[in-house]
């Protein structure tokens, strides 16, 4: 079997800080998909890849993580450290993908957890292979 996954991340915008000191995320579609936070400060680069069934809700969880949302807390803090030291956090998203198996192409269904997990894993493997920065998922 030969499988290929095509996903194109599109720029959504940057995370900023508002006058109250809260993180403000760019507004995604209220849809399932995958996303990447690309963080840069000084010579350091970090990348976080994620998936969500409702992108707007997931970004809100990073903005205001609950006390038991350990990954959200960790990424919230990483974003705060990056922005607090003059860095940038770019957000890229994808709501569609294509899966080709043995030459037959079908839409990668990102409405399912399995489809999003496959897309997330492919993007993560690509980031690791290209060495774009510290992988914050690991």
C-alpha positions, 0 to 999 in steps of 0.5 A: 500500500502507498499512502500520501496525505496532502494538507495545506496550512493557510496563515490565519494571523498572529496571537497578540496581547490585549490591554488587559494582558490576555492572549488574543487569537485570530478568529478561525472558522467554527469547524473541525481542522488542524492548526500550527502555532509557529513561535519565534523569539530571538534565535529560538523557534518552537512549533505546536501542531494540534487538531480540534473538532471546533477550532474556536473552542480549542483556541479559547481553551488555550486563551483561558485554560482550565486547571486540569487542561495540562497541555493547554496550560503549557502552551498558554505559558509558552505563548506568554513567554514568547510574546512577553519577550518580544517574539511572535506566534503565527497561527496557520490552519487547514480545514481540508485535506486529501488522502491518496491510497494506491493512486485513488484520491479521496477527501481526508475527512477532518470531521472525524477524530481519525481524519484529524489525528492522521492530518495532525500526525502527518504535519508533525512528522513533516515539522520533525523532518524539516527541523523547523524548530523545537517540537512542543508536542513532544 
